[in-house]
């Protein structure tokens, strides 16, 4: 895959994450830089899973999660999900 293809794929994944986030949690959306960081550390499916779980948590909390809490929770979901997948594979 060429560098141009990688950049294009990365921007498409970022756009997908941000679009889903805005649909599920319209009160606040992470920066494109934050999405890029997540996508550098985790695959697209893991990030999408975390966005959905974050939206569920936000609903349970009646939309009262702060931007910092939303970001940290999503990151924790990603890290925990990857750890569980690695434990299953071991």
KAJOZI-V162584 format. One record per backbone hydrogen bond with DSSP energy under -1.0 kcal/mol. NH is the residue of the N-H (numbers start at 0). CO is the residue of the C=O. E is the energy in kcal/mol with one decimal. If there is no record, write none. Layout:
nh = <NH	NH>
co = <CO	CO>
e = <E	E>
This chain:
nh = <5	6	7	8	9	10	11	12	13	14	15	16	17	18	19	20	21	22	23	24	27	34	35	36	37	38	39	40	41	46	47	48	49	50	51	52	53	54	55	56	57	58	59	60	61	62	63	69	70	71	72	73	74	75	76	77	78	79	80	81	82	83	84	85	86	87	88	89>
co = <1	2	3	4	5	6	7	8	9	10	11	12	13	14	15	16	17	18	19	20	24	30	31	32	33	34	35	36	37	42	43	44	45	46	47	48	49	50	51	52	53	54	55	56	58	57	60	65	66	67	68	69	70	71	72	73	74	75	76	77	78	79	80	81	82	83	84	85>
e = <-2.2	-2.4	-2.4	-2.8	-2.5	-2.5	-2.1	-2.4	-2.5	-2.3	-2.1	-2.4	-2.7	-2.4	-2.3	-2.7	-2.5	-1.8	-2.4	-3.8	-1.0	-2.0	-2.5	-2.2	-2.4	-2.7	-1.6	-1.6	-2.4	-1.9	-2.5	-2.4	-2.2	-2.2	-2.3	-2.3	-2.5	-2.2	-2.1	-2.3	-2.6	-2.2	-2.3	-1.8	-1.9	-3.4	-1.2	-2.8	-2.4	-2.7	-2.8	-2.4	-2.3	-2.5	-2.6	-2.2	-2.5	-2.8	-2.6	-2.3	-2.3	-2.5	-2.2	-2.4	-2.1	-2.1	-1.7	-1.2>
